[in-house]
Amino acid sequence: MAGIGGAVFVVSDALIAVDAFDVLPLPAQGFWVVSTYVLAQPLLVLAARHDPGARRMQKAPPG
């Protein structure tokens, strides 16, 4: 899931770059940037929450 979220986030950033350099003007470009960003964020959060390694790292070592 993290891979998909990361890929969608890259698409969001690529859309910003395409607009910034006038490579390919898209209709409703802002809509697509925000939509991909909003889709990517929950995917990344869900991936982090379901990662067993992330839960292990939250516990402080004893002592």
Backbone as CSV, one residue per row, in Angstrom:
resi,resn,N_x,N_y,N_z,CA_x,CA_y,CA_z,C_x,C_y,C_z
1,MET,0.822,-1.186,0.000,0.000,0.000,0.000,0.873,1.260,0.000
2,ALA,2.016,1.168,0.647,2.916,2.328,0.664,3.440,2.627,-0.723
3,GLY,3.678,1.582,-1.501,4.156,1.784,-2.861,3.136,2.508,-3.725
4,ILE,1.883,2.146,-3.571,0.821,2.810,-4.338,0.682,4.255,-3.882
5,GLY,0.678,4.470,-2.564,0.581,5.839,-2.044,1.748,6.690,-2.494
6,GLY,2.934,6.113,-2.476,4.112,6.846,-2.937,4.039,7.173,-4.413
7,ALA,3.560,6.223,-5.208,3.436,6.456,-6.651,2.407,7.549,-6.956
8,VAL,1.306,7.534,-6.234,0.278,8.565,-6.440,0.826,9.925,-6.018
9,PHE,1.619,9.954,-4.952,2.231,11.202,-4.504,3.209,11.735,-5.557
10,VAL,3.952,10.836,-6.195,4.865,11.231,-7.263,4.078,11.820,-8.439
11,VAL,2.941,11.217,-8.758,2.088,11.756,-9.825,1.628,13.160,-9.460
12,SER,1.246,13.363,-8.210,0.820,14.683,-7.760,1.932,15.707,-7.958
13,ASP,3.137,15.359,-7.547,4.275,16.269,-7.716,4.608,16.485,-9.191
14,ALA,4.474,15.432,-9.990,4.745,15.562,-11.423,3.744,16.513,-12.078
15,LEU,2.503,16.464,-11.643,1.497,17.383,-12.182,1.838,18.831,-11.846
16,ILE,2.376,19.054,-10.662,2.806,20.400,-10.282,3.958,20.848,-11.185
17,ALA,4.916,19.957,-11.418,6.065,20.292,-12.268,5.643,20.551,-13.705
18,VAL,4.720,19.749,-14.214,4.231,19.922,-15.588,3.599,21.301,-15.747
19,ASP,2.873,21.716,-14.731,2.242,23.040,-14.783,3.280,24.153,-14.630
20,ALA,4.231,23.951,-13.750,5.230,24.990,-13.484,6.095,25.281,-14.705
21,PHE,6.383,24.255,-15.493,7.245,24.434,-16.659,6.460,24.509,-17.967
22,ASP,5.150,24.602,-17.893,4.271,24.701,-19.067,4.551,23.617,-20.097
23,VAL,4.798,22.412,-19.626,5.070,21.295,-20.520,3.783,20.790,-21.163
24,LEU,2.769,20.601,-20.348,1.509,20.050,-20.834,0.366,20.686,-20.047
25,PRO,-0.252,21.716,-20.603,-1.363,22.329,-19.875,-2.553,21.366,-19.790
26,LEU,-3.024,21.149,-18.587,-4.151,20.249,-18.378,-5.394,21.031,-17.955
27,PRO,-6.554,20.637,-18.442,-7.766,21.267,-17.930,-7.977,20.856,-16.471
28,ALA,-8.363,21.785,-15.656,-8.606,21.548,-14.223,-7.367,20.961,-13.554
29,GLN,-6.218,21.505,-13.855,-4.948,20.991,-13.344,-4.914,20.987,-11.821
30,GLY,-5.400,22.054,-11.206,-5.426,22.129,-9.743,-6.254,21.015,-9.126
31,PHE,-7.359,20.699,-9.765,-8.216,19.607,-9.285,-7.448,18.286,-9.261
32,TRP,-6.700,17.994,-10.330,-5.959,16.735,-10.414,-4.818,16.693,-9.409
33,VAL,-4.167,17.814,-9.186,-3.086,17.855,-8.193,-3.643,17.558,-6.807
34,VAL,-4.701,18.247,-6.442,-5.279,18.061,-5.106,-5.873,16.660,-4.968
35,SER,-6.515,16.169,-5.999,-7.124,14.835,-5.939,-6.082,13.747,-5.723
36,THR,-4.976,13.816,-6.450,-3.939,12.798,-6.275,-3.265,12.926,-4.914
37,TYR,-3.091,14.154,-4.451,-2.480,14.370,-3.132,-3.394,13.803,-2.033
38,VAL,-4.681,14.094,-2.143,-5.641,13.630,-1.128,-5.753,12.106,-1.160
39,LEU,-5.599,11.501,-2.310,-5.620,10.045,-2.403,-4.345,9.437,-1.824
40,ALA,-3.209,10.064,-2.067,-1.921,9.512,-1.625,-1.769,9.550,-0.112
41,GLN,-2.190,10.611,0.518,-1.958,10.760,1.958,-2.582,9.636,2.786
42,PRO,-3.872,9.314,2.608,-4.425,8.205,3.412,-3.766,6.863,3.108
43,LEU,-3.363,6.648,1.854,-2.684,5.393,1.532,-1.368,5.280,2.282
44,LEU,-0.627,6.361,2.364,0.634,6.348,3.105,0.404,6.172,4.603
45,VAL,-0.622,6.817,5.129,-0.936,6.682,6.561,-1.361,5.253,6.881
46,LEU,-2.228,4.683,6.041,-2.657,3.306,6.271,-1.486,2.337,6.185
47,ALA,-0.590,2.564,5.261,0.579,1.698,5.145,1.442,1.791,6.405
48,ALA,1.613,2.984,6.926,2.415,3.165,8.143,1.741,2.519,9.349
49,ARG,0.431,2.614,9.414,-0.292,2.031,10.550,-0.284,0.512,10.518
50,HIS,-0.205,-0.082,9.324,-0.247,-1.534,9.207,1.134,-2.161,9.120
51,ASP,2.162,-1.367,9.245,3.529,-1.883,9.178,3.938,-2.409,10.544
52,PRO,4.129,-3.715,10.677,4.512,-4.257,11.984,5.828,-3.687,12.496
53,GLY,6.746,-3.368,11.624,8.016,-2.789,12.037,7.837,-1.425,12.675
54,ALA,6.864,-0.673,12.203,6.607,0.651,12.762,6.116,0.545,14.206
55,ARG,5.333,-0.467,14.505,4.844,-0.636,15.872,5.968,-1.030,16.812
56,ARG,6.885,-1.852,16.350,8.012,-2.257,17.192,8.892,-1.068,17.541
57,MET,9.042,-0.157,16.606,9.921,0.985,16.808,9.329,1.987,17.799
58,GLN,8.036,1.936,18.056,7.415,2.900,18.948,7.750,2.608,20.411
59,LYS,8.037,1.378,20.739,8.319,1.006,22.127,9.765,1.364,22.456
60,ALA,9.934,2.022,23.576,11.289,2.356,24.037,11.923,1.119,24.651
61,PRO,13.210,0.941,24.465,13.880,-0.219,25.077,13.900,-0.071,26.598
62,PRO,13.824,-1.183,27.307,13.835,-1.094,28.771,15.163,-0.576,29.303
63,GLY,15.049,0.171,30.375,16.254,0.628,31.054,16.629,1.962,30.703
